[in-house]
Amino acid sequence: MSQYSAYYSIVQYCPHPERFEAINVGIALRSKMSDQQTKLCLVSKGNRVEKVFGNIVENRFLFDLKRFCNRVESELSKPKF
């Protein structure tokens, strides 16, 4: 069995930051090896988010999540100085 080292971060959605209520919607994973890119695994539907927060428009939620994903990938792909 091999052992791997990686950095990870839980991705949370918080429609009302003033209420300090968030729900996990994904994970970002990056190997400690510098040549590896970050992988993002996110929910594909907003059903659970709508169940917890109520009147969330699923299409809007998924659009925002995809936009966030694109931003993270863009920022992490920039060359280091």
C-alpha positions, 0 to 999 in steps of 0.5 A: 500500500502506497502513502501519498501526501496532499493538501486539501480544502473543503469547499463550502457554500454560505448564502447568508454569511451573517448567519454563519451557516454553511454546507459542504459542496466539494473538496479541493485536492493538491498533491504535495508534489509541485508538478501536480495540478489541483483537482476540484470535486464538487456537487453536481446538483443543488438538491441538498443545498436547497433542502438546507437553505430553502429557496435557493435557485439551483441553476444560479447555485450551480452557475456560481459554483462553476464560476468559483471552480473556474476562478480557482483553477485559473489562479492556481495555474498562474506561474509562480514567481 
